[in-house]
């Protein structure tokens, strides 16, 4: 079965990486390495293998380093969304980049988590599951019991197989957002270019049943602080990659 893979992805790479200090004092978080490979490349390589041809990358902190690194990549077109003036968070970044994103569904991804073993399969599976008639956005979800470096209480419950509910006041939830999603860029057509979180959009979709989840069939490594980076180094060393 052929999969309709998005042509474009938005890569969120503008964060300050404050929890990763002092490692991020001189290096932007997306360029920190696990076993010699930059975090951003641990997602860009399988993304390109899945068939994505074009990435829009927002930059802010140590932006020149990120741009120089991306310029060395081949086989994928790189367009920079410049946020040097003000970091806009996960929602504002998409509102600013909206003119660059086209009209077809796109992948959106963070750069502080990856899966093992490395494979394009999660991107392909997410694209195959996306139903643009029945949903506007589908998030890749990590099982919090099958993860390393994640110290949160979980983000979502699943109902009716794949519809999402926020954890809310519950003590914990079994699913964490794994940092990758597929969405219709039109969701950001009329939103202001200002600092706001993508949660604002998700919270508008949930009551409509238009936000779906897809389970990640891989081990998930969340790299949020120096200890998590060291733990990811050890995991990859033991499991290859």
C-alpha positions as a Markdown table, in Angstrom:
| # | Residue | x | y | z |
|---|---|---|---|---|
| 1 | Unk | 0.0 | 0.0 | 0.0 |
| 2 | Unk | 1.4 | 3.4 | -1.0 |
| 3 | Unk | 1.5 | 6.1 | 1.7 |
| 4 | Unk | 0.8 | 9.8 | 0.9 |
| 5 | Unk | 3.8 | 11.2 | 2.7 |
| 6 | Unk | 3.9 | 15.0 | 3.3 |
| 7 | Unk | 6.2 | 16.9 | 1.0 |
| 8 | Unk | 7.1 | 19.4 | 3.7 |
| 9 | Unk | 7.9 | 19.3 | 7.4 |
| 10 | Unk | 8.2 | 22.1 | 10.0 |
| 11 | Unk | 11.1 | 21.6 | 12.4 |
| 12 | Unk | 11.0 | 23.5 | 15.7 |
| 13 | Unk | 14.6 | 24.4 | 16.5 |
| 14 | Unk | 14.4 | 27.8 | 18.1 |
| 15 | Unk | 14.3 | 26.9 | 21.8 |
| 16 | Unk | 16.7 | 28.3 | 24.4 |
| 17 | Unk | 17.5 | 24.8 | 25.8 |
| 18 | Unk | 17.7 | 26.2 | 29.4 |
| 19 | Unk | 17.2 | 22.9 | 31.1 |
| 20 | Unk | 20.2 | 21.6 | 29.2 |
| 21 | Unk | 22.7 | 24.2 | 30.5 |
| 22 | Unk | 25.6 | 24.4 | 30.7 |
| 23 | Unk | 25.8 | 22.2 | 27.6 |
| 24 | Unk | 23.7 | 24.8 | 25.7 |
| 25 | Unk | 25.8 | 27.8 | 26.7 |
| 26 | Unk | 27.7 | 27.6 | 23.5 |
| 27 | Unk | 25.8 | 25.0 | 21.5 |
| 28 | Unk | 22.1 | 25.1 | 20.5 |
| 29 | Unk | 20.2 | 22.1 | 21.8 |
| 30 | Unk | 19.4 | 20.6 | 18.3 |
| 31 | Unk | 23.1 | 20.3 | 17.7 |
| 32 | Unk | 24.0 | 18.4 | 20.9 |
| 33 | Unk | 25.1 | 15.0 | 20.0 |
| 34 | Unk | 24.2 | 11.5 | 21.1 |
| 35 | Unk | 26.9 | 9.0 | 20.1 |
| 36 | Unk | 28.4 | 11.5 | 17.7 |
| 37 | Unk | 25.1 | 12.4 | 15.9 |
| 38 | Unk | 23.3 | 15.7 | 16.4 |
| 39 | Unk | 19.8 | 15.4 | 17.9 |
| 40 | Unk | 18.3 | 17.2 | 14.9 |
| 41 | Unk | 19.8 | 14.7 | 12.5 |
| 42 | Unk | 18.4 | 11.7 | 14.5 |
| 43 | Unk | 15.0 | 12.9 | 13.2 |
| 44 | Unk | 16.0 | 14.5 | 9.9 |
| 45 | Unk | 17.6 | 11.3 | 8.6 |
| 46 | Unk | 14.6 | 9.1 | 9.0 |
| 47 | Unk | 12.4 | 12.0 | 7.9 |
| 48 | Unk | 14.3 | 12.2 | 4.6 |
| 49 | Unk | 14.2 | 8.5 | 4.2 |
| 50 | Unk | 10.4 | 8.6 | 4.6 |
| 51 | Unk | 10.3 | 10.8 | 1.5 |
| 52 | Unk | 10.0 | 14.4 | 2.8 |
| 53 | Unk | 11.7 | 16.7 | 0.4 |
| 54 | Unk | 11.5 | 20.1 | 2.1 |
| 55 | Unk | 11.9 | 21.4 | 5.7 |
| 56 | Unk | 11.0 | 24.7 | 7.2 |
| 57 | Unk | 13.2 | 25.3 | 10.3 |
| 58 | Unk | 12.6 | 28.1 | 12.8 |
| 59 | Unk | 15.7 | 29.5 | 14.4 |
| 60 | Unk | 16.4 | 31.9 | 17.3 |
| 61 | Unk | 19.0 | 30.9 | 19.8 |
| 62 | Unk | 22.5 | 30.6 | 18.3 |
| 63 | Unk | 20.7 | 30.6 | 15.0 |
| 64 | Unk | 23.9 | 30.9 | 12.9 |
| 65 | Unk | 25.1 | 27.5 | 14.1 |
| 66 | Unk | 21.8 | 25.8 | 13.2 |
| 67 | Unk | 21.8 | 27.4 | 9.8 |
| 68 | Unk | 25.4 | 26.4 | 9.1 |
| 69 | Unk | 24.7 | 22.8 | 10.2 |
| 70 | Unk | 21.6 | 22.6 | 8.0 |
| 71 | Unk | 23.5 | 24.0 | 5.0 |
| 72 | Unk | 25.7 | 20.9 | 5.1 |
| 73 | Unk | 22.8 | 18.6 | 4.5 |
| 74 | Unk | 22.0 | 17.3 | 1.0 |
| 75 | Unk | 18.9 | 15.7 | -0.5 |
| 76 | Unk | 16.4 | 18.0 | 1.2 |
| 77 | Unk | 15.5 | 21.6 | 0.7 |
| 78 | Unk | 15.9 | 23.8 | 3.8 |
| 79 | Unk | 13.9 | 27.0 | 4.3 |
| 80 | Unk | 14.7 | 29.1 | 7.4 |
| 81 | Unk | 11.9 | 30.8 | 9.4 |
| 82 | Unk | 13.9 | 33.5 | 11.2 |
| 83 | Unk | 12.7 | 34.2 | 14.8 |
| 84 | Unk | 15.9 | 36.0 | 15.9 |
| 85 | Unk | 13.8 | 38.9 | 17.0 |
| 86 | Unk | 11.5 | 36.9 | 19.3 |
| 87 | Unk | 11.0 | 33.3 | 20.0 |
| 88 | Unk | 7.4 | 32.5 | 19.3 |
| 89 | Unk | 6.9 | 29.1 | 21.0 |
| 90 | Unk | 5.3 | 26.1 | 19.3 |
| 91 | Unk | 2.2 | 27.8 | 18.1 |
| 92 | Unk | 3.5 | 31.2 | 17.2 |
| 93 | Unk | 6.3 | 29.6 | 15.2 |
| 94 | Unk | 3.7 | 27.9 | 12.9 |
| 95 | Unk | 1.7 | 31.1 | 12.6 |
| 96 | Unk | 4.8 | 33.0 | 11.4 |
| 97 | Unk | 5.9 | 30.2 | 9.1 |
| 98 | Unk | 2.4 | 29.6 | 7.6 |
| 99 | Unk | 3.2 | 31.3 | 4.3 |
| 100 | Unk | 6.1 | 28.9 | 3.8 |
| 101 | Unk | 4.1 | 25.7 | 4.5 |
| 102 | Unk | 1.9 | 25.2 | 1.5 |
| 103 | Unk | -1.6 | 23.8 | 1.5 |
| 104 | Unk | -1.1 | 20.0 | 1.9 |
| 105 | Unk | -0.7 | 18.3 | 5.3 |
| 106 | Unk | 2.7 | 18.6 | 6.8 |
| 107 | Unk | 4.8 | 16.9 | 9.5 |
| 108 | Unk | 5.8 | 19.1 | 12.5 |
| 109 | Unk | 8.5 | 17.9 | 14.8 |
| 110 | Unk | 10.5 | 18.9 | 17.9 |
| 111 | Unk | 14.3 | 18.2 | 18.1 |
| 112 | Unk | 14.6 | 17.1 | 21.7 |
| 113 | Unk | 13.4 | 13.5 | 21.4 |
| 114 | Unk | 13.9 | 10.5 | 19.0 |
| 115 | Unk | 13.1 | 6.8 | 18.8 |
| 116 | Unk | 15.2 | 3.7 | 18.7 |
| 117 | Unk | 16.0 | 1.9 | 16.6 |
| 118 | Unk | 16.2 | 4.7 | 14.1 |
| 119 | Unk | 13.7 | 4.1 | 11.3 |
| 120 | Unk | 11.4 | 6.1 | 9.0 |
| 121 | Unk | 8.5 | 3.7 | 9.9 |
| 122 | Unk | 6.9 | 6.0 | 12.6 |
| 123 | Unk | 6.7 | 8.8 | 10.0 |
| 124 | Unk | 5.2 | 6.5 | 7.4 |
| 125 | Unk | 2.8 | 4.9 | 9.9 |
| 126 | Unk | 1.6 | 8.4 | 11.1 |
| 127 | Unk | 1.0 | 9.5 | 7.5 |
| 128 | Unk | -0.8 | 6.3 | 6.7 |
| 129 | Unk | -3.1 | 6.7 | 9.7 |
| 130 | Unk | -3.9 | 10.4 | 9.1 |
| 131 | Unk | -7.5 | 10.9 | 7.9 |
| 132 | Unk | -8.0 | 14.5 | 6.7 |
| 133 | Unk | -11.7 | 14.0 | 6.4 |
| 134 | Unk | -12.1 | 13.0 | 10.1 |
| 135 | Unk | -9.3 | 14.9 | 11.8 |
| 136 | Unk | -7.2 | 18.0 | 11.5 |
| 137 | Unk | -4.1 | 16.8 | 13.4 |
| 138 | Unk | -2.7 | 13.5 | 14.5 |
| 139 | Unk | 0.0 | 13.3 | 17.2 |
| 140 | Unk | 2.6 | 10.6 | 17.6 |
| 141 | Unk | 2.3 | 9.2 | 21.2 |
| 142 | Unk | 4.9 | 7.5 | 23.3 |
| 143 | Unk | 4.0 | 5.0 | 26.0 |
| 144 | Unk | 5.4 | 6.5 | 29.2 |
| 145 | Unk | 6.4 | 3.0 | 30.3 |
| 146 | Unk | 8.5 | 2.5 | 27.2 |
| 147 | Unk | 10.5 | 5.6 | 27.4 |
| 148 | Unk | 13.8 | 7.0 | 28.8 |
| 149 | Unk | 14.4 | 10.6 | 30.0 |
| 150 | Unk | 10.7 | 11.5 | 30.4 |
| 151 | Unk | 9.9 | 12.6 | 33.9 |
| 152 | Unk | 6.4 | 14.0 | 33.3 |
| 153 | Unk | 3.0 | 12.7 | 34.3 |
| 154 | Unk | 1.9 | 12.0 | 30.8 |
| 155 | Unk | -0.1 | 14.2 | 28.5 |
| 156 | Unk | -3.1 | 12.3 | 27.1 |
| 157 | Unk | -5.7 | 9.6 | 27.4 |
| 158 | Unk | -7.0 | 7.8 | 24.3 |
| 159 | Unk | -10.7 | 7.2 | 23.8 |
| 160 | Unk | -12.5 | 5.5 | 21.0 |
| 161 | Unk | -9.2 | 4.0 | 19.9 |
| 162 | Unk | -7.5 | 7.1 | 18.7 |
| 163 | Unk | -9.2 | 10.3 | 19.9 |
| 164 | Unk | -7.3 | 12.4 | 22.5 |
| 165 | Unk | -8.2 | 13.8 | 25.9 |
| 166 | Unk | -5.9 | 15.9 | 27.9 |
| 167 | Unk | -4.7 | 14.6 | 31.2 |
| 168 | Unk | -6.3 | 17.5 | 33.0 |
| 169 | Unk | -6.5 | 17.0 | 36.8 |
| 170 | Unk | -5.6 | 13.3 | 36.7 |
| 171 | Unk | -2.5 | 12.3 | 38.5 |
| 172 | Unk | -1.0 | 10.6 | 35.4 |
| 173 | Unk | -1.8 | 9.6 | 31.9 |
| 174 | Unk | -0.3 | 6.7 | 29.9 |
| 175 | Unk | 0.6 | 8.7 | 26.7 |
| 176 | Unk | 3.1 | 11.5 | 26.1 |
| 177 | Unk | 3.4 | 13.6 | 23.0 |
| 178 | Unk | 6.4 | 12.1 | 21.2 |
| 179 | Unk | 7.4 | 15.4 | 19.5 |
| 180 | Unk | 6.1 | 14.5 | 16.0 |
| 181 | Unk | 2.7 | 15.2 | 14.4 |
| 182 | Unk | 0.9 | 15.5 | 11.1 |
| 183 | Unk | -1.5 | 18.4 | 10.6 |
| 184 | Unk | -3.3 | 20.6 | 8.2 |
| 185 | Unk | -1.4 | 23.9 | 8.0 |
| 186 | Unk | -4.7 | 25.7 | 7.5 |
| 187 | Unk | -5.2 | 25.5 | 11.2 |
| 188 | Unk | -2.9 | 28.4 | 11.5 |
| 189 | Unk | -4.4 | 30.6 | 8.7 |
| 190 | Unk | -6.0 | 33.2 | 11.0 |
| 191 | Unk | -3.8 | 33.0 | 14.1 |
| 192 | Unk | -1.7 | 36.0 | 15.1 |
| 193 | Unk | 2.1 | 35.9 | 14.9 |
| 194 | Unk | 2.8 | 36.1 | 18.6 |
| 195 | Unk | 4.0 | 33.9 | 21.4 |
| 196 | Unk | 1.6 | 31.0 | 22.1 |
| 197 | Unk | 1.6 | 27.3 | 22.5 |
| 198 | Unk | 0.2 | 24.7 | 20.1 |
| 199 | Unk | -1.8 | 23.5 | 23.0 |
| 200 | Unk | -4.2 | 26.4 | 22.2 |
| 201 | Unk | -5.0 | 24.8 | 18.9 |
| 202 | Unk | -5.2 | 21.3 | 20.4 |
| 203 | Unk | -7.6 | 22.4 | 23.0 |
| 204 | Unk | -9.9 | 23.8 | 20.3 |
| 205 | Unk | -9.8 | 20.5 | 18.3 |
| 206 | Unk | -10.4 | 18.1 | 21.2 |
| 207 | Unk | -14.0 | 19.0 | 21.9 |
| 208 | Unk | -14.7 | 18.6 | 18.1 |
| 209 | Unk | -13.1 | 15.1 | 18.1 |
| 210 | Unk | -10.6 | 16.4 | 15.5 |
| 211 | Unk | -7.4 | 15.7 | 17.4 |
| 212 | Unk | -6.2 | 12.1 | 17.0 |
| 213 | Unk | -3.3 | 10.1 | 18.4 |
| 214 | Unk | -1.1 | 7.4 | 17.0 |
| 215 | Unk | 0.9 | 5.0 | 19.1 |
| 216 | Unk | 4.7 | 5.0 | 18.6 |
| 217 | Unk | 5.9 | 1.4 | 18.0 |
| 218 | Unk | 9.4 | 2.1 | 19.1 |
| 219 | Unk | 11.3 | 2.9 | 22.3 |
| 220 | Unk | 11.2 | 6.7 | 22.9 |
| 221 | Unk | 14.2 | 8.8 | 24.2 |
| 222 | Unk | 13.3 | 12.2 | 25.5 |
| 223 | Unk | 16.5 | 14.3 | 25.8 |
| 224 | Unk | 15.5 | 17.3 | 28.0 |
| 225 | Unk | 18.5 | 17.7 | 30.4 |
| 226 | Unk | 22.2 | 16.6 | 30.7 |
| 227 | Unk | 21.2 | 13.5 | 32.6 |
| 228 | Unk | 18.8 | 12.5 | 29.9 |
| 229 | Unk | 21.5 | 13.1 | 27.3 |
| 230 | Unk | 23.9 | 10.8 | 29.2 |
| 231 | Unk | 21.2 | 8.2 | 29.5 |
| 232 | Unk | 20.4 | 8.4 | 25.8 |
| 233 | Unk | 24.1 | 7.9 | 25.1 |
| 234 | Unk | 24.2 | 4.8 | 27.1 |
| 235 | Unk | 20.9 | 3.4 | 25.6 |
| 236 | Unk | 22.2 | 4.0 | 22.0 |
| 237 | Unk | 25.5 | 2.5 | 22.9 |
| 238 | Unk | 23.8 | -0.7 | 24.2 |
| 239 | Unk | 21.2 | -1.0 | 21.4 |
| 240 | Unk | 23.2 | 0.3 | 18.4 |
| 241 | Unk | 22.6 | 3.4 | 16.3 |
